[in-house]
C-alpha cells in the first residue's frame, strides 16, 4: 500500500540518538490488513483539541 506521509522532527528533542530512533520509524512497513486494523482502532478514539486538521 502506498500511503503518502510527512516526517516532522520533534522540535523539542535535543537528543541525537532519540531523533535518529524516531526517524527510523519511517522505515516501518505495514501490510494492508495491519494498516486497516490500526486505522479502525484509531478512528474509535475521540480527538480533543486542535490536531492540524484545519477548519477550527
N, C-alpha and C positions, 0 to 999 in steps of 0.2 A: 504494500500500500504506500503510495507516495503522498504524504501529507506535508504541506509547507509549514514551516515554523520559523520563529526567530529566536536567536540566542541573545539574551540580555545579561551581561555580567552583573553580579550583585555589587552595586556601587559602594556598599558599606564594608565589603570584605577587603581585608588588608593582608590576609594570609595566602601566600603564593600557592601553597600546596592545596588549600581549600578551593581556590579559584580554578586550578587545574582539575581537581576532582569534579567540580561542578560542570566544567566544560566537557569532561569525559562522558557525562550523561547524554550528550548529543549523539553518541555512538550507539545508544540503545536502539534496537530494532524490535518492534512488536509485530506479531502475526495479526492478521485482520481480526480474528476472533478475540485475541487478547486486547486489542485496541477497543473493539466494540464493547467488551465486558467492562473495561476501565471507564470508557465514556458513559456507559449506562449507570455505573456506580456514582460517578461524579455528577451526573445530571440529577441524582437524588439528593444532593447536598444543597442546602439553602445558602445563597450568597448574601453576605451582609456588606453594605458599603460599596464604594466605587471600585470597580475592578478593570478600568480601562475599556469598558465596552461601549462608551460613548452615549450620548443622549441623556446625560444626567445633569 
